[in-house]
């Protein structure tokens, strides 16, 4: 009995977790614990979470790379069918972000990372099977593409999990790094997969799925061996309900469609647009013995968009999130105008450069919108109202999750608008005009609500 009493206080701590790597005694706001064992544990979980989320984004975007080459592999897909294959994973991924947000409190961050990593095997294996048979029914291809949406859901659970590990003073940087790591998955997969499928000559599209399966298994094993479940990770249902009732949650979610929705939507269609609008353009990797790979250039868009995200947040700290967001929407409109001009002149450099402008502006807008959220919810709290400040933080955290899900629907909307534009007008121009109008509305809403509205300042700091 005495031995049990001596060991009990150690159980459930970071050095000595309960079975299943459950940690009961964890408080990142406790500076003594944070400096001794908290920070190393938080960083360990962060890096492993980034790896798993990175793979999730990669799987989410696999069909954006495979689809443009399907007709070269013997398929006979129309432009509308191609855009469906690109759009459906984004629709499913955006929807899954809502239940994935609550999976961590329900099952534990380590446990859900294991499950979500292993789930990535399903869309990868499915893709590897269907792309080898040109006779595959289109409905089955859409169904398999839809399973890739599980990769999009990983973002929500990963962000929710990491938020429990870090103190408030370091949470922003940690979540920013986590988000950037996931976004980079889009760029890396668009760079690497087109090379992998042509190694050795020919076109082996099944490798696009097969190459990720062992990495997904590795992510699950690493999570099983080194990540932790936190007993303190509880679902904040009250905070979520309060955020749902707050109009700013829905305003921000609408604005986030314009930034993150544009980023993920353009990232999805960029490879297909390059090939359909400028089929003569190819990027040769002959210096390393590989044939021309016309889709490889597309990765640069997702890359610059991902890298621009933290700079949008930093610039917002100096100016204001609202001002940077308005500027981002204006630059995005200019980028879309540049794409229209490139189509009329047949200039690929202008087309490519204009899309890079769109990616950079959308990435910076992602950072500025996320920077605005805490300030917006704090703006209604009276000085000295501690309880109100706590509720504001809870609502802000819930708003981030809701906006992440709703914003991701842009990844479905943009491909479908392009498909409709091509089908009905035979051109991308009508779609781009619609996007320009939408960015103008987003800028006007931001200016009206957050520059001229009542909720503009907190403690002298502009939203």
N, C-alpha and C positions, 0 to 999 in steps of 0.2 A: 504493500500500500504506500509505503514511504517513497519507494522508487517512482511509483506512478505520479505522486504529488510533485516530485522534483522535475519530472519530464513534462507534465501537462502545460506549464507556462510557455514552453518552447514550441509546442505544437501549434500549427497554424501561422507561424511566422515565416518571413521570407527565407531564412536559412533552413527552416524545418517545417515545410508545409505539410498539411494533412494529406492522406492518400488522394491521388488525382491532382496533386500540386495545387490544392486549395489553400489560399492565404487568408486568414481571418483577421490578423492584427496588422493592418496596413492603413496608414494615414499620411498621404503625401504632404499635408500641411504641417505635420510634425517635423520641424526642421532637424531635430536630432536624428530621428529615424531616416529622414530623407537623405541626409549627408552620409549616413553610415551604410544602410542597406537599400534604401528606397530608390535612389538615383540609379545605381547599377541595375537593379531589377527592372525599372521603368525603361531604361535604354535597351536592355536585352529584349524586352517584349516589343519595344518600338521597332527595332531593326527586323525582327522576325515577322512582325505584322506588315511592315513595308514590303518585305519579300513576297508574302502571300497575297497582298493587295496588288502588287505589281503583276503577278501572274494572273490575278483576276481580271485586271484591265486588259491584259494581253489576250486572254481567251475571249473577252467581251468583243474585241475588235478583229478576231480572226477572219470573220466572213467579209470584212471590208477589204482584205487583201486577196482572199481566195476568189471572191466573186468576179472581179474583172477578168480573170484568166479562165473561167469555166468554159466559155465558148471555144477557147483554144484547146481545151481538153476534150472536146467532142460534144458538149452541151449546146443547146439552141435556145438560149434565154433571151427574152425581150428586155429592153431597157427598164420597163416597169417591173418585171420580175427580179431583175438585178437589184433594184432599189428596195424591193420588199426584203430580200435576203440581208441587205445592209441595215434596214430599219428595224426589223422584228427583234433582234437581240437587244437593241436599245429600249424598245418598248417593254420587254420583259425585265431587263435590268433595272430600269427606272422604277417599275412596280415593286420589284423585290426589295428595293432599298427600305421600304417601310417596315415589313416584317423583320428584315435583317437587323434593323436598329434595336429591336427588342430581344434578339436572339442571345446577345451577350449577357444581359442580366438574367435571362432564363436558364441558359446552359453553361455559362462561364466563358470567358474570353479565349482561354486556351482550347477548351473543348470545341467551341464553335469554329475556331480557326482550323482545327483538324478536319472537321466535317466539311467546311466550306472549301478547303483546299482539295479534298478528295472528290467533291462534287464536280470540280473542274475536269475530271477525267471523262465524265459523261459526254459533254459537248465535243471534246477533243477526239474521242473514239468515234462518235457519231459522224463527225466531219470526215475523218479518215476513211470511213466506209462509203459514204454517199458520193464523195467526189470522184471515186474510182469507177462509178457506173453511170455513164451518160443517160441511161434509161431510167434513172431514179425519178419517180413522180415528183412534180414540183411541190405538191402539198407536203411530202415527206421531207424535202429539203428545207422548207420553211419551218417545219416542226423541229428538225435538228438544229437549224440556226437559232430558233427560239431558246433552246437549252443553253446557248452561250450566254444568255442573260444572267445566269448565276454569277458570272464573273463581275457584272455590274453591281450586283447586290453586295459584293465583298467590301466595297468602299464604306457603306453605312456601318456595317458591323465592326470594321477595322477602326474607323474614327470613334465610334462609341466606346470600344474597348480601351483605346489609348487614352481617351479623356479621363478615365478613372485612375490612371497610373501617375499622372503629373499634377503638381500643384498649380493653382491658378496663375501664379507669376510666370510659369514656364509652359503652360498648356498651349498657348497660341503658337509658339515656335514648334512645339512637338506635333501639333495637328497640321500645321503648315507643311512640315517635312513629310509627314505621313501622306498627305494629299498629293504633294509633288511627286513622291515616289510612285504612287499609283498612276498618276497622269503620264509619267515617263514610260509606263508600260505600253501606252499607245504608240509612242514614237519608236521604241525599241523593236516591237513586234513588226512594225511597218518597215523597218530597216532590215531586220534579220531574216524574217520568213521568206521574202521574195528571193533571197540568196539561197536559202536552204532548199527550196523546191526545185531549183535548177542545177544544183551541184551534181556533177557527173553527166550532165547532158539530159535533154528531155524535160518534161514538166511533171513532177511528182507532187501534186497538190496535197496528197494525203499526209505528207511530212509536216505540213503546217499544224496538224493536230497532234501527230505522234511525238513531235519534238517537245511538247509541253507536258506530256503525261509523266515522264520521270521527274520533271521539276515540281509538278504538283505533289507527287509522292514525297519528294524531298521536303517540301514545305510542311506537309502534314507530319512527317517524322520529326523535323526540327521543332515544330510547335509542341508535339507530344513530349519531347525530351527537355525543352528549355523554357517554354512559356508558362504563365501562371494563371490560375483562376482567382479572382478576387471576390470574397464574400460580400464586400462592401458595394459591389457593382449592382445596384438596384435600379429597376426601371422607374423613372420619375413620371408616373402616370398623371399626377396632378399638374406638374410643370408642362407636360405635353398638352393636356387639356386646356390649360390657360393660354398656351401659345396658339392653339387652334382657334380660340375665341378672339385673339388679338388680330386686328386688321393688318398690322404691319407684317405679320407672318406671311400673309397672302400677297401683299405688295412686294416683299422681298423675293418670294418664290417666283412671282411673275418676272421680276427683273433678272433673276438668276437664269431663267430660260434664255434670256438674251445674251448672257455671258457664257455660262457653262454649257447650256444647250447648244449654242453656236460652236463652241470648241469641240464638243464630242460629235456634233452633227457634221461639221465640216471635216473633222478628222476621218469620219466614216466614209464620206463621199469623195474625198480628195483623190484617192487612187483611181477610182472609176472615172471621175471627171477628167483627169489627166489623159487617161487612155482613150476616152470617147471623143474629147474635143481636140486633142493633139496626138493622134495615133502614131505620127511619125517621130515623136520624141522618144528617145531611149537614153538610158544612162549606162555606160559600159564599164564593167568591172574587169576588163580584159587584163589589167595589170596584175590581177591575182588569178588569172586563168578562168574567169567566169564569163558567160555570154552576156549580151545586153539584157538589162533588167529594167524595163521601163517604169515600173512602179516604185522603185527604190527612192526616188526623189520625194515622194509623198511624206516620208517620215519627218522631213525637216519642218513641216507645218506643225505637227503635234509636238515636236521637240521645242520649237521656239515658244509655242503657246504654254507649255508646261513650265519652261524656265522663266517666262514673264510673270507667272502668277505671284511669286513672293514680292516682286518689284512693285506690283500693283498695291499690295498691302503696305509696303514701306512708304511709297509715295503718298498713300492715303493718310499715314501717320503725320506726314509733314503738311499736307494741304487739307484734305477731307475726303472721306470715302465717297460722298455724294458727288463732289467735283470731279474726282478721278473717274467715277462711273459714267458721268455725263460725257467726259472726254473720250472714254473708251467707246461708248455708243457712237459718238460722232466719227471717230476714226474707223470704226467698223463700217459705217455707212460709206465713207470714202473708199474703203477697201472694196466694197461691193460695186461701187461705181467704177473702180479700176478694172474689176473683172469684166463688167459690161463692155468697157472700152477695149479690153484685150480680145473679147470675142468678135467685136466688129472689125478690128484690125488684123486678127489672126496672129497676134503676138504672144508667143508662149512666155517670154521673159516678163511681160507685163501681167499676164495671167498668173504666173507663179508668184511674182513679187506682190501682187495685190492680195493673193490668198495668204501670204506670209503676214501682211499687214492685218488681215482679219484674225489670224491666229494670235499674233502678239497682243492686239487690242482685247480680244476675248479673254486671253490669259490674265492680263492686267485687270480686266473687269471682274474676273473671278476673285482675285485677291481683294479688290476694293469693296465688293459686295459683302464678302465675309467679314471684312474689317468693320463695316457699317453695323452689323447685327448687334453686337454687345452695346454699342453706343445708343442705338435706337431704343433698346429696351430699358437702358438706364436713364434715358432722357425724361421719363415720366416719374422718376423717383425723387422725392423731396430730400434735401440734404439732411443727413442724420437718421434717415429711415433705414435702419439695418435690415429689418424684415422685408421691406420693399426691395432692397438691393439684392437680397438672396433670391426672392421670387423672380426678379429681373434676370438674374444669371441663369436660373432654371428655364425660364421662357426662351432666353437667347439660345441655350444649348438645344432645346427642342426645335426651335426655328431653324437652326443649322441643319438638323436632320431632315426636316420637312422640305426645306428649300433644296437640299441635295437631291431628294427624290423627284420633286416636281421639275427642277431644272434639267434633270437628265432626260425628260421627255422630249427636249429639243433634239436629242439624237434620233428620235423617231420622226419628228415633225419635218426636219430639214430634208432628209432623203425623200420623204413622201411629197413634199412641195416641189422638189426638183423633178421627181418622176411625173407629177401632174403637169408641170411646165413643159417637159419634153414631149409627153404624150399629146397634149392639146395644142401646143404652139410650135413644137419642134425646136425649141430653143431654151436655154437657161435664163434668158433675160427676164421673163415675167417673174420667175421665182426670186431673182435677185432684187427686183423692184419691190416685191412683197417684203423681203428682208430689210431693205432700206427703210420702208415705211414703219416696220416693227421697231427698228432701232430708234427712229424718231419718236415713236410713242414711249418707248422705255426712257429716253432722255427727258421727255416732257414730264413723265410721271415722277422721275427722280427729282427733277427741279421743283416741281409743284409740292411734293410731299416732304422732301428732305432738305431743300434749300430755302423755300419760302414758307413751309408749313410750321406748325408749332413745335414739332419734335425735331428741332434742329441743333440744340446744344445741350451739353451736360457738363457741368463744372468748367465752362468756358471752352470746351473742346468741340469743334464742329463735327457733325456726323459725316 
